Amino acid sequence: MSTKRKVERSPDETPPPALRVGVLGLGIMGSAMAGNLIKAGFTVWGADPVAAARARHRAAGGQLCRDAAELARLVDVIVCSLPSAAALHDCAREIAASGATGDAGAHGLVIAETSTLDIEDKRAARDVLARAGITLLDCPLSGTGAQAARKDLTVYASGPARAIRRMQPVFEGFSREQFNLGAFGNGMKMKLMANLLVAIHNVSTAEALLLGQRWGIRPTEAVKVLAGGAGGSRMLQVRGPLMEGEGWKDPTMKIAVWQKDMKLIGDALRANGVPAPLFAATVPVYDAAMGLGHAMHDTAAVFDVLARMSSPPGAGPVVEPAPRSSAGKVASNTAPAARAPRAPRAPRAPRAPRAARAPRSRKA
């Protein structure tokens, strides 16, 4: 697997004309990427079924298209940011039927699929588009919606190297780092590794900040102090501030969407026989967040889950009930003290022999 940060153009390649860029899906991530591309000087066409998303794109200076097919006919490259595999399959069929093949050679239509979806779903969409002369790349992103707005994303690009080079100026327009990971699908593998770490670090951030809060330390103050130390993480920096004052109500990654990622990670671990006790411990926390009404809130809402599981402030330590043995008796949590050995008993004196009884006389 190659991990080149930036792919330079080959000397014999003819540079393409100025790229016309489309963004398919203008949600939290798509709109942030489109906004940064507009700031970078690109003319950006966008398509999304949600009217509010289209209005935001127009207000940011973007152009609008009716659907995926029209978008594909107008642009040279597309950044695809869709919420589900079903949406990807629908859009792939629409684009393949649109006739938007461009030059099917060096400067044909290239689509960078940035969503976190099952690799097999991406491969199926790739094959549909390939039959129409269109190249699909697997390019998931590492970063939250807030990071996307700051152009603080990492691109895990995988697929044909020539197509990745074609997309390089666009990647640089909305991200901080870009990696060419080689064969199609390697991007998603790296993304699932990244999200496994995110799942754990997010919950551990909530644990630490909740402890600090019980000591009277505000989460935002704790983040400032801890972020640069040995216990710091990107999740502490990014999600930690949202754990104060119900900041999770302004989502950068909705828990309902995150559940899809959790399933993909779990499936990958099981398929490859990898034990993951820390990841497994986070699953019920995210499930509880769904049950507590946080589906449309940020994943930082795990802080609220742990807070509700905790004793009220000042109530003292949580006392866990003693475990019961299989016989139903309460088992001690500590090993019994060792008994002192018994002193040996003194030998008994032999009994004296009984005196012989006189024979009874019979009555006459």
TORDO-892552 format. One line per 5 residues: number of its first residue (from 1); for each residue x, y, z of N, C-alpha, C, CB. Coordinates in steps of 0.02 Angstrom, whole numbers, plus 50000, padded with zeros to 5 digits. Glycine has a CB too. Layout:
residues N
NUM> X/Y/Z/X/Y/Z/X/Y/Z/X/Y/Z; ...
end
This chain:
residues 364
1> 50042/49940/50000/50000/50000/50000/50044/50062/50000/49952/50000/50061; 50036/50104/49950/50075/50167/49946/50044/50218/49994/50076/50194/49874; 50087/50260/50023/50062/50313/50067/50094/50379/50048/50076/50296/50141; 50092/50395/49983/50121/50458/49960/50074/50516/49979/50132/50457/49884; 50103/50568/50010/50062/50624/50031/50035/50662/49971/50102/50671/50075
6> 50077/50676/49921/50055/50715/49864/50084/50684/49801/50075/50789/49870; 50043/50674/49751/50065/50642/49689/50081/50696/49638/50012/50593/49662; 50143/50697/49616/50163/50747/49565/50142/50723/49496/50240/50759/49567; 50127/50770/49453/50106/50753/49385/50165/50728/49345/50073/50813/49351; 50156/50675/49305/50210/50649/49263/50228/50700/49209/50188/50582/49229
11> 50293/50705/49191/50314/50755/49142/50280/50747/49074/50387/50751/49132; 50261/50685/49056/50231/50674/48990/50155/50684/48989/50247/50604/48965; 50126/50701/49047/50054/50712/49049/50036/50783/49030/50027/50696/49119; 49987/50790/48988/49963/50857/48970/49918/50883/49026/49924/50856/48903; 49934/50942/49054/49892/50967/49108/49822/50981/49084/49922/51029/49139
16> 49771/50964/49122/49702/50975/49100/49685/51049/49104/49653/50935/49143; 49632/51069/49069/49609/51138/49076/49583/51149/49147/49555/51154/49024; 49568/51212/49163/49540/51227/49230/49480/51183/49243/49521/51302/49235; 49481/51151/49301/49430/51101/49316/49364/51134/49336/49453/51056/49372; 49311/51107/49308/49243/51125/49330/49223/51071/49381/49192/51129/49269
21> 49207/51093/49441/49198/51047/49497/49124/51043/49517/49240/51069/49557; 49102/50982/49529/49035/50971/49555/49039/50939/49624/48994/50927/49508; 48992/50955/49667/48986/50923/49733/48917/50892/49737/48999/50974/49792; 48915/50826/49744/48852/50789/49747/48838/50771/49819/48855/50725/49702; 48789/50805/49849/48774/50797/49920/48801/50857/49958/48804/50731/49947
26> 48756/50900/49981/48776/50963/50013/48757/50964/50087/48743/51023/49976; 48768/50908/50120/48755/50904/50192/48811/50936/50231/48746/50832/50214; 48823/50912/50292/48874/50942/50335/48942/50941/50302/48877/50906/50402; 48963/50883/50277/49030/50877/50246/49031/50907/50176/49050/50803/50243; 48980/50892/50135/48980/50916/50066/48979/50992/50062/48921/50888/50030
31> 48939/51023/50104/48935/51096/50102/49000/51128/50124/48877/51121/50145; 49033/51098/50174/49097/51125/50197/49150/51120/50142/49121/51088/50261; 49152/51063/50108/49201/51054/50054/49186/51103/49997/49200/50982/50028; 49122/51110/49979/49103/51156/49925/49123/51227/49943/49028/51151/49911; 49111/51247/50006/49128/51314/50027/49203/51328/50021/49106/51325/50097
36> 49245/51281/50041/49317/51290/50036/49341/51290/49964/49353/51237/50075; 49309/51251/49921/49328/51251/49850/49310/51318/49818/49293/51194/49813; 49254/51347/49837/49235/51413/49812/49287/51465/49834/49163/51433/49836; 49307/51461/49897/49358/51507/49923/49425/51499/49887/49368/51497/49999; 49438/51437/49865/49501/51423/49830/49499/51445/49757/49516/51349/49833
41> 49441/51470/49733/49437/51497/49666/49403/51452/49615/49504/51511/49641; 49379/51394/49636/49343/51350/49590/49271/51374/49581/49345/51276/49617; 49245/51363/49521/49173/51370/49511/49142/51302/49529/49154/51392/49437; 49096/51302/49576/49072/51239/49604/48996/51233/49592/49088/51234/49680; 48977/51181/49555/48907/51163/49547/48888/51113/49601/48893/51134/49475
46> 48828/51119/49627/48806/51073/49679/48738/51044/49665/48806/51108/49745; 48725/50985/49693/48660/50953/49687/48643/50919/49753/48659/50901/49628; 48580/50928/49774/48557/50897/49837/48481/50900/49836/48586/50934/49900; 48447/50846/49859/48374/50847/49859/48343/50893/49912/48348/50777/49870; 48383/50916/49960/48357/50957/50015/48361/51031/49996/48396/50943/50081
51> 48304/51065/49998/48301/51135/49976/48347/51180/50019/48230/51161/49980; 48348/51168/50084/48389/51210/50128/48463/51204/50111/48377/51192/50201; 48484/51143/50094/48555/51132/50075/48571/51169/50010/48569/51057/50067; 48525/51167/49963/48536/51203/49900/48540/51279/49913/48480/51188/49848; 48497/51304/49957/48497/51376/49972/48563/51397/50003/48439/51394/50019
56> 48590/51356/50048/48655/51372/50079/48710/51374/50027/48672/51321/50134; 48708/51327/49980/48760/51324/49928/48757/51386/49884/48752/51261/49885; 48698/51407/49865/48690/51467/49824/48714/51528/49862/48616/51476/49802; 48697/51532/49927/48718/51589/49968/48794/51593/49975/48686/51585/50037; 48827/51535/49972/48900/51533/49977/48935/51550/49911/48923/51465/50000
61> 48895/51559/49857/48924/51576/49792/48927/51519/49743/48991/51602/49802; 48893/51464/49759/48894/51407/49714/48839/51408/49662/48890/51344/49753; 48846/51365/49612/48795/51356/49560/48755/51293/49575/48828/51352/49489; 48693/51290/49552/48649/51234/49569/48630/51193/49507/48587/51258/49603; 48623/51128/49518/48598/51082/49467/48537/51046/49495/48653/51031/49446
66> 48494/51022/49449/48433/50989/49470/48446/50921/49502/48386/50981/49412; 48494/50884/49473/48506/50816/49497/48575/50793/49478/48453/50768/49468; 48591/50730/49494/48658/50703/49481/48673/50700/49406/48665/50633/49511; 48624/50684/49365/48635/50678/49293/48655/50746/49264/48573/50651/49258; 48619/50799/49281/48636/50865/49255/48705/50887/49280/48583/50917/49276
71> 48719/50872/49342/48784/50890/49370/48840/50857/49330/48789/50869/49445; 48832/50792/49315/48884/50755/49279/48896/50784/49210/48865/50682/49274; 48844/50810/49177/48852/50837/49109/48888/50904/49110/48785/50844/49076; 48888/50939/49167/48915/51007/49169/48987/51012/49193/48873/51049/49213; 49012/50960/49227/49077/50967/49261/49128/50915/49236/49068/50960/49337
76> 49191/50925/49259/49245/50880/49241/49258/50828/49297/49309/50919/49227; 49248/50849/49358/49259/50805/49415/49203/50816/49466/49330/50817/49448; 49188/50764/49504/49136/50769/49555/49163/50744/49621/49073/50728/49534; 49148/50781/49674/49160/50758/49742/49093/50735/49769/49192/50816/49787; 49090/50671/49786/49027/50640/49805/49025/50630/49881/49017/50572/49768
81> 48975/50658/49915/48968/50652/49987/48895/50634/50003/48989/50718/50023; 48882/50569/50005/48813/50545/50011/48801/50508/50076/48796/50499/49952; 48739/50506/50100/48725/50478/50166/48719/50402/50170/48663/50507/50192; 48711/50368/50113/48698/50296/50116/48720/50262/50052/48624/50283/50129; 48726/50195/50056/48742/50155/49997/48687/50159/49946/48755/50082/50017
86> 48624/50161/49968/48568/50166/49921/48572/50231/49880/48500/50164/49958; 48590/50285/49913/48598/50349/49877/48654/50345/49826/48610/50407/49926; 48709/50311/49844/48765/50304/49798/48744/50263/49737/48825/50271/49832; 48709/50208/49747/48688/50166/49690/48640/50205/49644/48654/50101/49716; 48594/50242/49673/48546/50281/49633/48584/50333/49591/48494/50316/49678
91> 48630/50368/49622/48667/50420/49586/48713/50390/49533/48708/50462/49635; 48743/50332/49548/48787/50300/49498/48747/50282/49436/48820/50238/49528; 48687/50255/49445/48645/50237/49387/48625/50299/49348/48583/50198/49411; 48606/50353/49383/48586/50415/49349/48643/50443/49308/48561/50466/49400; 48703/50445/49338/48761/50473/49303/48781/50430/49244/48820/50482/49352
96> 48780/50364/49254/48799/50319/49199/48752/50326/49140/48800/50247/49223; 48688/50341/49154/48639/50348/49100/48636/50418/49071/48570/50329/49126; 48675/50465/49099/48671/50535/49079/48708/50550/49014/48697/50579/49133; 48753/50505/48994/48794/50518/48935/48853/50562/48950/48752/50550/48881; 48868/50574/49013/48922/50620/49032/48988/50583/49037/48906/50654/49099
101> 49015/50560/48982/49079/50525/48983/49137/50571/48972/49079/50470/48931; 49126/50632/48951/49181/50677/48934/49223/50647/48880/49224/50691/48996; 49289/50654/48885/49335/50622/48839/49347/50552/48864/49402/50662/48832; 49327/50509/48880/49341/50444/48907/49415/50427/48912/49307/50393/48867; 49459/50475/48897/49531/50463/48902/49560/50499/48961/49566/50485/48838
106> 49612/50539/48947/49649/50570/49001/49606/50618/49041/49709/50607/48974; 49559/50652/49007/49519/50703/49042/49445/50684/49047/49527/50769/49008; 49431/50619/49055/49362/50598/49063/49336/50615/49133/49355/50524/49050; 49271/50605/49143/49240/50621/49207/49268/50576/49262/49163/50614/49203; 49289/50607/49318/49314/50571/49376/49271/50590/49436/49390/50587/49389
111> 49252/50539/49475/49211/50551/49534/49249/50525/49595/49141/50516/49528; 49259/50568/49644/49291/50548/49707/49237/50536/49759/49342/50603/49732; 49226/50473/49777/49174/50455/49824/49203/50459/49895/49146/50383/49810; 49180/50509/49935/49211/50523/49999/49172/50495/50059/49218/50596/50008; 49116/50462/50048/49074/50438/50104/49104/50376/50137/49003/50423/50079
116> 49083/50363/50198/49103/50302/50233/49050/50249/50221/49113/50315/50310; 49065/50205/50173/49017/50154/50152/49053/50087/50145/48983/50174/50086; 49015/50034/50142/49044/49968/50132/49084/49965/50067/48989/49914/50132; 49142/49934/50070/49186/49930/50011/49150/49897/49953/49250/49892/50027; 49111/49845/49966/49077/49810/49912/49025/49855/49878/49043/49746/49938
121> 48992/49899/49916/48946/49946/49885/48982/49995/49840/48906/49984/49939; 49041/50016/49861/49080/50062/49819/49104/50026/49756/49140/50090/49859; 49124/49964/49763/49146/49926/49704/49089/49917/49654/49174/49857/49725; 49029/49904/49679/48972/49896/49634/48958/49961/49596/48909/49874/49674; 48961/50018/49631/48951/50082/49597/49007/50096/49548/48947/50139/49649
126> 49068/50078/49565/49125/50087/49519/49114/50049/49454/49191/50063/49552; 49090/49987/49460/49080/49946/49400/49025/49974/49356/49064/49874/49420; 48971/50000/49386/48917/50030/49347/48943/50090/49308/48858/50052/49393; 48982/50132/49339/49009/50192/49307/49062/50175/49255/49037/50240/49360; 49102/50124/49270/49156/50106/49224/49128/50085/49156/49199/50049/49253
131> 49069/50053/49156/49039/50032/49092/49018/50092/49050/48979/49987/49105; 49012/50150/49082/48996/50212/49045/49057/50255/49034/48943/50253/49084; 49117/50229/49047/49179/50266/49036/49195/50316/49090/49175/50301/48971; 49167/50308/49149/49177/50356/49204/49216/50322/49260/49108/50382/49232; 49265/50358/49288/49308/50330/49341/49283/50351/49410/49381/50353/49330
136> 49273/50301/49453/49255/50315/49522/49315/50299/49566/49193/50274/49544; 49333/50345/49610/49386/50335/49659/49355/50325/49728/49435/50395/49659; 49388/50284/49769/49369/50276/49839/49411/50323/49880/49377/50200/49863; 49382/50377/49906/49420/50430/49940/49387/50453/50004/49428/50489/49893; 49379/50409/50054/49348/50432/50116/49392/50484/50151/49336/50372/50163
141> 49361/50520/50197/49394/50576/50231/49400/50563/50305/49355/50641/50219; 49454/50586/50335/49461/50585/50407/49451/50656/50432/49530/50556/50428; 49401/50665/50475/49387/50732/50502/49312/50741/50512/49414/50786/50455; 49294/50785/50557/49224/50800/50572/49200/50857/50527/49216/50818/50646; 49136/50873/50534/49109/50930/50497/49142/50995/50516/49035/50936/50508
146> 49158/51003/50581/49192/51064/50602/49262/51067/50572/49196/51067/50679; 49296/51011/50569/49362/51010/50537/49357/51024/50463/49396/50942/50549; 49304/50997/50431/49294/51010/50359/49286/51084/50346/49233/50971/50333; 49250/51119/50390/49240/51191/50381/49306/51229/50385/49191/51219/50433; 49353/51202/50425/49419/51234/50433/49470/51209/50383/49445/51223/50504
151> 49449/51167/50336/49494/51137/50287/49546/51091/50321/49531/51192/50246; 49524/51059/50375/49567/51017/50416/49549/50943/50406/49563/51036/50490; 49548/50921/50343/49531/50852/50326/49591/50815/50298/49473/50851/50276; 49588/50749/50305/49638/50706/50272/49601/50663/50221/49676/50662/50324; 49627/50659/50160/49597/50620/50106/49634/50554/50100/49598/50658/50039
156> 49597/50498/50106/49624/50431/50096/49605/50409/50025/49599/50380/50151; 49644/50428/49975/49626/50414/49906/49649/50345/49884/49655/50468/49859; 49606/50310/49847/49626/50245/49820/49591/50234/49753/49610/50188/49870; 49627/50201/49707/49602/50191/49640/49656/50206/49589/49540/50234/49627; 49638/50213/49525/49688/50227/49473/49729/50289/49489/49654/50235/49405
161> 49796/50283/49486/49841/50338/49504/49830/50399/49460/49913/50316/49499; 49816/50388/49396/49808/50445/49350/49746/50487/49370/49800/50420/49277; 49693/50452/49390/49633/50488/49411/49644/50525/49477/49574/50439/49418; 49684/50496/49521/49699/50530/49585/49739/50593/49571/49739/50483/49632; 49787/50589/49525/49825/50649/49507/49780/50703/49478/49881/50632/49457
166> 49730/50681/49440/49683/50729/49412/49644/50766/49467/49634/50694/49365; 49629/50731/49520/49590/50759/49575/49633/50800/49624/49555/50704/49612; 49699/50794/49618/49743/50824/49669/49729/50898/49682/49814/50815/49648; 49721/50941/49631/49708/51012/49646/49642/51022/49684/49705/51052/49580; 49593/50979/49671/49529/50984/49706/49538/50962/49778/49475/50940/49670
171> 49573/50907/49789/49586/50884/49857/49621/50939/49898/49630/50821/49857; 49669/50971/49867/49706/51024/49902/49661/51084/49917/49766/51047/49860; 49607/51091/49879/49562/51147/49889/49518/51140/49951/49519/51155/49830; 49510/51077/49976/49467/51069/50035/49498/51029/50091/49403/51037/50014; 49562/51008/50086/49591/50966/50138/49662/50988/50156/49593/50893/50115
176> 49684/50964/50213/49752/50979/50238/49803/50929/50213/49752/50982/50314; 49784/50865/50211/49829/50811/50190/49795/50765/50141/49855/50772/50250; 49834/50736/50095/49807/50690/50046/49855/50631/50039/49794/50725/49977; 49829/50570/50039/49870/50510/50032/49843/50468/49975/49871/50470/50098; 49889/50444/49933/49872/50394/49882/49887/50326/49912/49913/50406/49815
181> 49835/50287/49925/49842/50223/49959/49841/50163/49913/49789/50216/50011; 49842/50177/49846/49847/50121/49800/49780/50095/49776/49885/50066/49831; 49772/50029/49778/49714/49996/49747/49648/50020/49777/49720/49921/49756; 49598/50022/49733/49529/50042/49753/49507/50001/49814/49479/50032/49694; 49481/50035/49865/49459/50002/49926/49506/50011/49984/49449/49929/49913
186> 49570/50027/49970/49617/50038/50024/49599/50100/50064/49689/50044/49997; 49568/50148/50031/49546/50208/50067/49498/50191/50123/49515/50257/50019; 49448/50149/50107/49399/50130/50158/49430/50089/50214/49341/50091/50125; 49479/50047/50198/49512/50009/50250/49546/50055/50300/49563/49960/50219; 49581/50105/50274/49614/50153/50318/49563/50193/50357/49660/50200/50278
191> 49508/50210/50325/49455/50249/50359/49425/50210/50417/49400/50267/50309; 49414/50145/50410/49386/50106/50464/49435/50100/50522/49365/50036/50439; 49500/50095/50506/49550/50096/50559/49548/50162/50597/49621/50085/50529; 49542/50217/50560/49539/50283/50592/49477/50289/50636/49538/50338/50539; 49420/50265/50611/49358/50272/50650/49354/50226/50710/49298/50259/50605
196> 49390/50170/50708/49394/50128/50767/49427/50168/50823/49434/50063/50752; 49481/50204/50807/49515/50246/50856/49469/50303/50879/49580/50275/50828; 49432/50332/50833/49387/50387/50850/49334/50364/50900/49353/50415/50787; 49306/50305/50888/49253/50279/50932/49278/50274/51004/49230/50210/50908; 49339/50250/51013/49367/50241/51079/49387/50308/51110/49429/50195/51076
201> 49421/50350/51071/49446/50414/51097/49388/50461/51116/49491/50448/51046; 49333/50457/51080/49276/50499/51096/49247/50482/51164/49222/50492/51041; 49239/50417/51177/49211/50396/51242/49261/50409/51298/49191/50321/51239; 49325/50396/51286/49375/50408/51338/49380/50482/51354/49444/50381/51317; 49370/50525/51304/49368/50597/51316/49311/50615/51363/49361/50636/51249
206> 49252/50586/51351/49194/50599/51393/49206/50575/51465/49131/50565/51365; 49238/50517/51473/49253/50491/51540/49298/50540/51578/49287/50423/51535; 49352/50562/51546/49400/50606/51579/49369/50674/51596/49461/50616/51536; 49331/50702/51549/49302/50768/51561/49246/50765/51613/49276/50797/51496; 49209/50710/51616/49158/50703/51667/49189/50699/51736/49114/50641/51653
211> 49244/50662/51742/49280/50659/51806/49303/50729/51826/49340/50610/51801; 49331/50765/51779/49354/50833/51794/49296/50878/51815/49388/50863/51733; 49240/50870/51782/49182/50911/51800/49160/50898/51872/49123/50898/51752; 49163/50834/51893/49145/50818/51962/49194/50849/52012/49143/50742/51972; 49254/50864/51989/49304/50897/52031/49300/50973/52025/49374/50873/52012
216> 49252/50997/51985/49244/51069/51978/49284/51099/51921/49263/51102/52040; 49310/51057/51875/49350/51081/51818/49306/51081/51756/49413/51037/51807; 49297/51139/51726/49255/51144/51666/49287/51105/51608/49245/51218/51646; 49247/51070/51568/49274/51032/51512/49318/51074/51465/49218/51002/51472; 49297/51135/51449/49337/51176/51403/49405/51194/51433/49300/51239/51384
221> 49406/51205/51498/49470/51220/51531/49515/51158/51531/49459/51245/51603; 49484/51099/51543/49522/51037/51543/49552/51023/51475/49478/50978/51565; 49514/51038/51422/49539/51026/51354/49602/51068/51341/49485/51043/51302; 49601/51131/51362/49658/51175/51352/49721/51147/51385/49644/51245/51379; 49713/51119/51444/49771/51095/51481/49794/51026/51456/49754/51090/51556
226> 49746/50982/51441/49763/50913/51423/49784/50903/51351/49705/50869/51437; 49761/50947/51306/49768/50934/51234/49841/50924/51213/49739/50992/51195; 49887/50963/51242/49956/50957/51220/49997/50907/51258/49989/51022/51226; 49967/50872/51306/50004/50824/51346/50000/50753/51319/49978/50824/51415; 50026/50707/51358/50029/50637/51336/49960/50607/51326/50068/50595/51386
231> 49910/50633/51361/49842/50606/51355/49801/50640/51302/49807/50610/51420; 49829/50687/51266/49791/50724/51216/49775/50683/51155/49828/50785/51195; 49722/50702/51119/49703/50669/51056/49663/50719/51015/49661/50604/51069; 49656/50705/50950/49615/50749/50908/49543/50750/50932/49619/50728/50835; 49518/50694/50957/49449/50693/50981/49441/50736/51044/49427/50621/50996
236> 49492/50737/51087/49490/50781/51144/49486/50854/51121/49552/50771/51189; 49525/50871/51070/49527/50940/51045/49463/50959/51009/49585/50949/50998; 49436/50912/50969/49379/50928/50926/49312/50918/50962/49380/50885/50863; 49306/50862/50998/49242/50846/51029/49237/50869/51101/49230/50772/51027; 49295/50875/51134/49294/50896/51204/49255/50960/51217/49364/50905/51227
241> 49267/51014/51178/49230/51076/51190/49154/51069/51183/49255/51130/51143; 49132/51021/51142/49060/51011/51132/49027/50975/51191/49048/50971/51069; 49068/50951/51238/49041/50915/51296/49024/50962/51353/49092/50864/51319; 49028/51027/51342/49008/51076/51392/48948/51115/51365/49067/51124/51408; 48900/51129/51409/48843/51170/51390/48801/51139/51335/48865/51237/51369
246> 48797/51072/51332/48758/51037/51281/48778/51057/51210/48683/51050/51291; 48843/51066/51201/48868/51084/51134/48854/51031/51082/48942/51096/51137; 48837/50971/51105/48822/50917/51057/48758/50930/51017/48814/50851/51095; 48719/50980/51036/48658/50996/50998/48673/51031/50932/48612/51039/51040; 48736/51049/50921/48757/51077/50856/48803/51025/50824/48794/51147/50865
251> 48774/50977/50787/48813/50918/50767/48863/50930/50711/48766/50864/50745; 48921/50897/50718/48969/50892/50663/48972/50820/50637/49040/50915/50687; 48948/50773/50676/48938/50704/50655/48880/50677/50697/49003/50660/50665; 48823/50666/50664/48763/50644/50700/48771/50571/50722/48701/50652/50655; 48746/50557/50782/48751/50489/50808/48715/50440/50763/48723/50486/50880
256> 48659/50460/50734/48622/50415/50689/48665/50394/50629/48557/50448/50665; 48704/50440/50603/48750/50425/50547/48809/50384/50573/48775/50490/50513; 48833/50401/50631/48891/50366/50660/48876/50292/50672/48911/50399/50725; 48814/50274/50685/48796/50204/50696/48813/50162/50634/48722/50198/50713; 48806/50192/50575/48825/50157/50513/48900/50140/50515/48808/50200/50450
261> 48940/50189/50536/49012/50177/50539/49029/50124/50591/49048/50243/50556; 48994/50126/50648/49007/50075/50700/48993/50005/50674/48963/50089/50762; 48940/49997/50634/48924/49932/50606/48978/49909/50558/48856/49934/50571; 49002/49954/50516/49055/49936/50468/49118/49915/50504/49070/49995/50421; 49136/49950/50557/49196/49931/50596/49187/49862/50627/49211/49984/50650
266> 49129/49852/50658/49115/49787/50689/49117/49730/50639/49048/49788/50724; 49088/49741/50581/49088/49690/50528/49160/49674/50507/49047/49713/50467; 49201/49726/50499/49271/49716/50477/49310/49677/50529/49304/49783/50462; 49300/49693/50593/49335/49657/50646/49316/49583/50647/49320/49689/50714; 49251/49569/50641/49228/49500/50642/49253/49462/50580/49152/49496/50644
271> 49251/49495/50522/49273/49461/50461/49347/49443/50462/49259/49505/50400; 49386/49482/50500/49458/49470/50502/49481/49438/50567/49494/49534/50491; 49434/49419/50610/49451/49383/50671/49493/49423/50719/49486/49321/50654; 49480/49488/50723/49521/49532/50766/49482/49548/50830/49540/49597/50729; 49509/49531/50889/49475/49549/50951/49483/49624/50963/49504/49509/51011
276> 49431/49656/50988/49433/49729/50999/49393/49745/51062/49404/49767/50938; 49419/49728/51121/49381/49738/51183/49366/49811/51197/49419/49709/51241; 49411/49857/51180/49397/49928/51194/49342/49954/51148/49462/49969/51184; 49345/49936/51084/49292/49957/51038/49226/49928/51060/49308/49935/50965; 49226/49864/51079/49164/49831/51100/49133/49867/51161/49177/49757/51117
281> 49175/49894/51205/49149/49928/51264/49114/49993/51247/49206/49941/51312; 49130/50022/51189/49098/50086/51170/49030/50075/51137/49143/50124/51122; 49017/50016/51111/48955/50004/51073/48892/50020/51114/48952/49932/51049; 48885/49994/51176/48825/50009/51214/48818/50083/51233/48823/49968/51277; 48874/50119/51236/48870/50191/51252/48837/50228/51194/48941/50219/51266
286> 48858/50213/51132/48827/50245/51074/48755/50222/51065/48868/50230/51010; 48741/50159/51080/48672/50134/51076/48628/50171/51126/48670/50058/51088; 48655/50182/51186/48617/50217/51237/48603/50289/51216/48654/50216/51304; 48650/50319/51182/48639/50388/51157/48580/50390/51109/48703/50414/51122; 48573/50340/51067/48515/50336/51023/48451/50331/51064/48521/50276/50974
291> 48452/50287/51115/48393/50277/51156/48374/50337/51198/48404/50219/51201; 48422/50381/51213/48409/50440/51253/48390/50501/51210/48469/50457/51295; 48379/50490/51145/48355/50544/51103/48410/50586/51071/48312/50588/51142; 48471/50560/51067/48527/50598/51039/48541/50581/50966/48589/50586/51080; 48496/50548/50932/48509/50525/50863/48533/50581/50817/48448/50493/50833
296> 48504/50640/50824/48521/50695/50779/48572/50743/50811/48458/50734/50761; 48599/50723/50868/48651/50763/50901/48720/50738/50884/48641/50762/50977; 48770/50777/50901/48840/50758/50889/48860/50699/50933/48887/50818/50901; 48910/50661/50911/48933/50604/50951/48963/50625/51017/48985/50564/50911; 48976/50690/51027/48997/50715/51092/48944/50703/51145/49014/50789/51088
301> 48882/50686/51125/48828/50674/51172/48841/50612/51215/48763/50666/51135; 48893/50573/51200/48910/50517/51245/48926/50543/51315/48970/50476/51216; 48947/50606/51319/48958/50637/51385/48894/50637/51425/48983/50710/51377; 48838/50652/51394/48773/50652/51428/48754/50582/51449/48719/50683/51384; 48769/50533/51407/48754/50463/51425/48791/50443/51489/48773/50415/51366
306> 48856/50458/51491/48894/50440/51550/48873/50479/51612/48969/50451/51537; 48854/50543/51601/48831/50584/51657/48767/50555/51687/48819/50656/51635; 48722/50530/51645/48659/50501/51670/48671/50433/51704/48609/50493/51614; 48723/50399/51684/48740/50335/51715/48773/50345/51783/48786/50295/51669; 48798/50405/51797/48837/50418/51857/48792/50433/51917/48885/50476/51846
311> 48821/50428/51977/48786/50450/52037/48778/50525/52035/48824/50427/52101; 48726/50554/52067/48721/50626/52071/48781/50655/52107/48655/50647/52107; 48803/50716/52089/48860/50746/52123/48849/50748/52199/48872/50817/52097; 48899/50727/52236/48894/50728/52309/48862/50666/52338/48856/50787/52330; 48841/50619/52296/48807/50559/52322/48855/50506/52347/48762/50530/52269
316> 48920/50518/52336/48969/50469/52359/48984/50418/52305/48944/50434/52422; 49028/50372/52321/49049/50323/52271/48993/50274/52253/49109/50284/52295; 48998/50250/52192/48951/50198/52170/48971/50132/52203/48949/50191/52093; 48924/50100/52240/48938/50037/52272/48906/49982/52231/48912/50035/52345; 48946/49940/52202/48919/49887/52161/48897/49829/52205/48971/49863/52109
321> 48839/49797/52190/48818/49740/52229/48868/49683/52224/48749/49716/52206; 48876/49647/52278/48923/49591/52278/48897/49537/52231/48933/49562/52349; 48942/49507/52192/48920/49454/52147/48895/49393/52184/48976/49434/52099; 48849/49357/52154/48822/49296/52184/48854/49235/52153/48746/49294/52178; 48865/49185/52193/48892/49123/52168/48836/49084/52133/48923/49080/52225
326> 48855/49030/52100/48805/48989/52066/48754/48959/52114/48839/48933/52026; 48773/48953/52178/48727/48924/52228/48679/48976/52255/48765/48894/52285; 48687/49040/52232/48642/49092/52254/48666/49130/52315/48576/49063/52270; 48723/49110/52344/48750/49145/52402/48791/49204/52380/48792/49097/52446; 48793/49257/52420/48833/49315/52404/48906/49297/52411/48816/49376/52449
331> 48944/49309/52358/49015/49293/52359/49054/49354/52380/49039/49268/52290; 49105/49343/52420/49147/49399/52442/49191/49423/52385/49190/49379/52502; 49204/49489/52382/49249/49517/52331/49322/49509/52350/49233/49589/52319; 49334/49489/52413/49403/49480/52435/49415/49408/52454/49419/49527/52494; 49477/49387/52448/49494/49318/52466/49489/49309/52541/49565/49300/52440
336> 49463/49253/52566/49459/49242/52638/49528/49239/52670/49421/49177/52654; 49533/49264/52732/49597/49262/52766/49616/49189/52779/49594/49302/52833; 49682/49176/52775/49706/49108/52786/49698/49089/52860/49780/49101/52764; 49673/49029/52873/49664/49006/52942/49729/48978/52970/49609/48953/52946; 49741/48991/53034/49800/48962/53067/49791/48887/53072/49812/48993/53137
341> 49844/48849/53062/49837/48775/53066/49819/48754/53137/49903/48741/53045; 49776/48702/53143/49755/48677/53209/49812/48639/53243/49693/48632/53202; 49816/48647/53308/49866/48609/53345/49846/48535/53346/49875/48636/53419; 49893/48490/53342/49874/48419/53342/49844/48399/53409/49936/48375/53327; 49793/48356/53408/49760/48333/53469/49806/48284/53508/49692/48299/53452
346> 49801/48290/53574/49839/48242/53615/49808/48173/53609/49841/48265/53690; 49849/48121/53609/49820/48053/53603/49778/48035/53664/49875/48001/53594; 49722/48002/53653/49678/47982/53708/49709/47924/53748/49609/47961/53681; 49696/47928/53813/49719/47872/53855/49677/47810/53842/49717/47891/53931; 49708/47752/53843/49667/47692/53831/49616/47680/53886/49713/47630/53825
351> 49557/47657/53866/49504/47644/53914/49521/47582/53957/49437/47635/53877; 49500/47587/54020/49510/47529/54064/49461/47474/54045/49502/47548/54140; 49482/47412/54050/49436/47358/54032/49377/47354/54080/49472/47290/54030; 49318/47339/54052/49259/47334/54094/49262/47271/54138/49196/47333/54050; 49233/47280/54199/49231/47221/54244/49179/47171/54218/49214/47242/54317
356> 49195/47108/54228/49148/47057/54204/49085/47057/54247/49180/46988/54205; 49029/47052/54213/48965/47052/54249/48951/46981/54275/48908/47076/54202; 48919/46981/54336/48899/46915/54365/48839/46890/54326/48883/46920/54442; 48834/46825/54316/48775/46798/54279/48711/46807/54318/48785/46723/54264; 48659/46824/54280/48594/46834/54313/48566/46766/54334/48545/46871/54266
361> 48534/46765/54394/48501/46703/54416/48431/46700/54389/48501/46697/54494; 48411/46640/54371/48344/46632/54345/48293/46625/54403/48340/46571/54298; 48237/46654/54394/48185/46648/54445/48156/46577/54444/48129/46700/54435; 48142/46556/54503/48111/46490/54508/48041/46493/54482/48112/46463/54580
end
